[in-house]
Amino acid sequence: METEDLSNKQKIIKVANSKRKDNLFIVSKIEEGQQKIFICNDCGVERDFSESVEYGAAVSMWNQRGGTCVGCYYKKTGEMLY
């Protein structure tokens, strides 16, 4: 899933949340028809994003890690990318 698959509302919320300097953020849940299960390209474990409080950011970070989970990305790069 690419970022283009996010709704306009989710894109706006993702940008607004990224600009926050405190721990408050806007909740952005999955919308009907969007992908909820993501499978890590490295370990094959399924991740369910349907309960994510910021679906847009979760999908964007998944894409930035090249379709891998946080753990596998860290093993490959030594960097934590949430």
Backbone torsions as a table, in degrees:
resi	resn	phi	psi	omega
1	MET	NA	131.6	177.6
2	GLU	-99.9	165.2	-179.2
3	THR	-57.8	-28.6	179.1
4	GLU	-60.8	-20.4	-179.8
5	ASP	-79.4	-4.0	176.1
6	LEU	-80.7	148.6	175.7
7	SER	-71.9	161.6	177.8
8	ASN	-58.9	-39.1	178.3
9	LYS	-60.4	-44.4	-179.8
10	GLN	-65.5	-38.1	177.8
11	LYS	-63.1	-44.0	-179.9
12	ILE	-64.4	-45.3	179.8
13	ILE	-62.5	-41.1	179.7
14	LYS	-59.8	-44.4	179.2
15	VAL	-66.8	-44.9	-179.8
16	ALA	-60.3	-44.7	-180.0
17	ASN	-65.5	-33.9	-179.2
18	SER	-69.4	-20.5	-179.3
19	LYS	-89.0	-8.4	-176.3
20	ARG	-68.3	143.2	178.0
21	LYS	-106.3	-6.8	178.9
22	ASP	-114.1	-170.8	-178.3
23	ASN	-93.2	12.8	178.1
24	LEU	-92.7	139.4	179.0
25	PHE	-149.7	164.6	179.3
26	ILE	-90.6	133.1	178.7
27	VAL	-77.0	133.5	179.5
28	SER	-135.5	99.6	-177.3
29	LYS	-85.7	166.6	174.7
30	ILE	-61.1	146.6	178.0
31	GLU	-111.2	161.7	-176.4
32	GLU	-55.4	132.6	177.3
33	GLY	89.3	-6.1	180.0
34	GLN	-87.1	151.1	-179.3
35	GLN	-63.3	132.4	178.6
36	LYS	-112.3	-26.9	-179.4
37	ILE	-103.2	125.4	177.5
38	PHE	-119.9	132.3	-177.4
39	ILE	-109.4	125.7	-179.6
40	CYS	-63.2	130.1	179.3
41	ASN	-65.3	-23.1	-176.5
42	ASP	-95.8	-54.6	-174.7
43	CYS	-96.4	-14.0	177.2
44	GLY	78.4	5.3	-179.5
45	VAL	-77.6	137.0	178.9
46	GLU	-82.2	137.1	175.5
47	ARG	-116.8	130.3	-179.4
48	ASP	-101.8	111.3	-178.7
49	PHE	-91.3	4.6	-175.7
50	SER	-66.5	-21.4	179.5
51	GLU	-103.4	5.8	179.6
52	SER	-62.8	135.3	179.4
53	VAL	-78.5	-17.1	175.1
54	GLU	-137.7	81.0	-175.0
55	TYR	-56.8	-44.4	-178.2
56	GLY	-58.5	-45.2	179.3
57	ALA	-68.0	-39.4	-179.9
58	ALA	-61.5	-44.7	179.8
59	VAL	-67.3	-42.1	179.9
60	SER	-62.2	-43.3	179.8
61	MET	-67.2	-37.4	176.4
62	TRP	-58.5	-45.5	179.6
63	ASN	-65.9	-38.9	179.0
64	GLN	-65.1	-29.6	177.8
65	ARG	-85.6	5.0	177.3
66	GLY	72.9	30.8	177.7
67	GLY	79.8	25.3	178.0
68	THR	-119.0	156.8	177.7
69	CYS	-75.6	169.1	-178.6
70	VAL	-59.0	-43.9	-177.8
71	GLY	-62.7	-46.7	-179.9
72	CYS	-67.5	-38.1	178.5
73	TYR	-62.7	-41.4	179.1
74	TYR	-64.5	-41.4	179.4
75	LYS	-62.2	-38.0	-178.6
76	LYS	-77.0	-38.3	-170.5
77	THR	-113.5	-21.3	-175.5
78	GLY	79.8	5.9	179.8
79	GLU	-110.6	144.9	174.0
80	MET	-95.9	118.1	-179.7
81	LEU	-126.6	99.2	-179.5
82	TYR	-92.1	NA	NA
